[in-house]
Amino acid sequence: MKRWVLGMRDAFSGALFKIAKKDRRVILVTSDTGAICHDEFRSVLPGQYINIGIAEQNMIGVAAGLALAGKLAYAYALVPFATMRCYEQIRVDLCCMGLPVTVVGVGAGYDYSTLGPTHHGTEDIALMRVLPGMTIFSPSDSIMVEAIARISYESPGPKYIRLDRSGTPLIYRSRNKDFTRGAEVLRRGRDLCIIATGRMSYNAIKVADELARHAIRATVVDLYRIKPLPEDFLRENISKFPLVATMEEHFIDGGIGTVINEFLAGTSKKCFVKKFGIPDKFCRQYDGKREYLHRLMGLDIKEVSRTLLRMIKDESTFYI
Amino acid sequence: MMKKNPRNKISINKLSKKACWLRNTVLEMGVKAGAAHLAPAFSCIEILTALYYGGILRFNPSDPGWGERDRFILSKGQAAIALYAVLADLNFFPLSELNSFTRAGSRLGGHAEDTVPGIEAFTGSLGNGLAIASGLALAAKMDKKKYIAAALLGDGECEEGSVWEAAMFAAHHKLNNLTAIIDNNGLSAIDYIDKYISLAPLEEKWRAFGWEALVVNGHSFKEILAAFKYMRSRRSNKPLAIIAKTIKGKGVSFMENNPIWHYRIPAGKELKLARKELLPEK
């Protein structure tokens, strides 16, 4: 049975509030985003909260200035606006100077499904990963989010955290787990490996369940730190599989599928990488639910399972 | 030596001599490097001279990170060549290092490099500096510190929307410890600004955004110093914009107010003439 708890956004806000209460250097800068989830932060710590307005370039610039003066700024906006509207400032002000500013993007993938491509977060991993010095977190449930909030506070340099707004099923049980490793094996199986990130990690478990009904055992890896890539972990855990599948709510071009492909191409192992993600087109269709868009893009549990089963039954498609 | 807002009177004659030395130094740095933004640097020489030698900014060359220092952001990062010369002359780093400008192994890049002692922020992408200075000014308010934050912007830079995002923010937060100095030379990289997208009325624009605004002759030490002294002593809850009317390429006749000299180094007869015109007055 699914264990649903508060969404990653609310979990993050709560965790950051706890940190900020103990450290006045922590400043939350938002571009008119997250009204309710930041209510407590705003009312209890008004001196550490700035609504910068709908001005993301200024949000990053001011956060950079605050960081130069010794503050630990969190710049908060929806994924597209937190990453693309102010990309230049993230690149120059934060990454070139290596400033400890954490950019928080809410609405990974099709989280804001009915708001159309302007509000879809489908390019952020690709954009953030080419920036030198940037650390990228893509947590998969709200328990992990609390830990990531703490890790972002304790680690140097610029960071990007990709969050879901909506409630997500829990994957992890313990808050004491070590989330500094960058990736976690959620299931162990010998037939193939599925690497997923964010919300898709839960779907990957469901795909593994579906495959198990056909006696196919999948290893499932939750890749929650995309940069720096946990290379030793991946070398140890995925390079033995002839078939690796990646699942992400992000354009296939430039996302974790690309990351894994690049990683494996740099090893001596030969394997086939099947990338499940959003094809190279904007989605301008609506039916009220995120899952509908997943189905349209072939990212739903059934379609992913069906494709993988077909591939495994016809081994010639991937055995080299 | 700690320089806490030194009020030691320095004569305008001495400042003029320093400005002359700076233009010469910048010219030779550019010639040696083979590429530099000479004309954009020449237009703000008096502004930088007044800030650093006129007893305006507080700084400490032996402790560049001194907590009480004023924060000066060279938002028009292409003028870094001039700021490097100022900082080296003030002993932030060895004067001889200026010879390495943009050469192999040098930390002195073509745009302001924050790894150079005395440079507060990495700039060069126009439109970024005022927001950074606003963040620094806000932090000073939060921490009850007395330092001021100032950013030097080009006027072409004011075409960037991010400048006006920062302007709105600074006025709303009553950052009276923030100053934007606009090097208003009327030229951008390839053209006369008024010919392709007019900024006028620039002074009224800043006022409409909630700033106090002054217009000065950016090559007159008398006027610049008066504006900067006012900046330090005024009582207002508004940020301050000082619009300095300048001439791009100031000091070298054929470079003055001529767009082709934005990023060009004189050679041959032109170089001879530039050197001659920049000779110190006797």
Boltz contact constraints between the chains, C-beta under 6 A:
constraints:
  - contact:
      token1: [A, 55]
      token2: [B, 165]
      max_distance: 6.0
  - contact:
      token1: [A, 57]
      token2: [B, 162]
      max_distance: 6.0
  - contact:
      token1: [A, 57]
      token2: [B, 165]
      max_distance: 6.0
  - contact:
      token1: [A, 58]
      token2: [B, 131]
      max_distance: 6.0
  - contact:
      token1: [A, 58]
      token2: [B, 165]
      max_distance: 6.0
  - contact:
      token1: [A, 58]
      token2: [B, 166]
      max_distance: 6.0
  - contact:
      token1: [A, 58]
      token2: [B, 169]
      max_distance: 6.0
  - contact:
      token1: [A, 61]
      token2: [B, 128]
      max_distance: 6.0
  - contact:
      token1: [A, 61]
      token2: [B, 131]
      max_distance: 6.0
  - contact:
      token1: [A, 61]
      token2: [B, 132]
      max_distance: 6.0
  - contact:
      token1: [A, 62]
      token2: [B, 131]
      max_distance: 6.0
  - contact:
      token1: [A, 62]
      token2: [B, 134]
      max_distance: 6.0
  - contact:
      token1: [A, 62]
      token2: [B, 135]
      max_distance: 6.0
  - contact:
      token1: [A, 64]
      token2: [B, 132]
      max_distance: 6.0
  - contact:
      token1: [A, 65]
      token2: [B, 132]
      max_distance: 6.0
  - contact:
      token1: [A, 65]
      token2: [B, 135]
      max_distance: 6.0
  - contact:
      token1: [A, 65]
      token2: [B, 136]
      max_distance: 6.0
  - contact:
      token1: [A, 66]
      token2: [B, 135]
      max_distance: 6.0
  - contact:
      token1: [A, 66]
      token2: [B, 139]
      max_distance: 6.0
  - contact:
      token1: [A, 68]
      token2: [B, 136]
      max_distance: 6.0
  - contact:
      token1: [A, 69]
      token2: [B, 136]
      max_distance: 6.0
  - contact:
      token1: [A, 69]
      token2: [B, 139]
      max_distance: 6.0
  - contact:
      token1: [A, 71]
      token2: [B, 139]
      max_distance: 6.0
  - contact:
      token1: [A, 88]
      token2: [B, 125]
      max_distance: 6.0
  - contact:
      token1: [A, 89]
      token2: [B, 128]
      max_distance: 6.0
  - contact:
      token1: [A, 92]
      token2: [B, 125]
      max_distance: 6.0
  - contact:
      token1: [A, 93]
      token2: [B, 128]
      max_distance: 6.0
  - contact:
      token1: [A, 96]
      token2: [B, 122]
      max_distance: 6.0
  - contact:
      token1: [A, 97]
      token2: [B, 114]
      max_distance: 6.0
  - contact:
      token1: [A, 97]
      token2: [B, 122]
      max_distance: 6.0
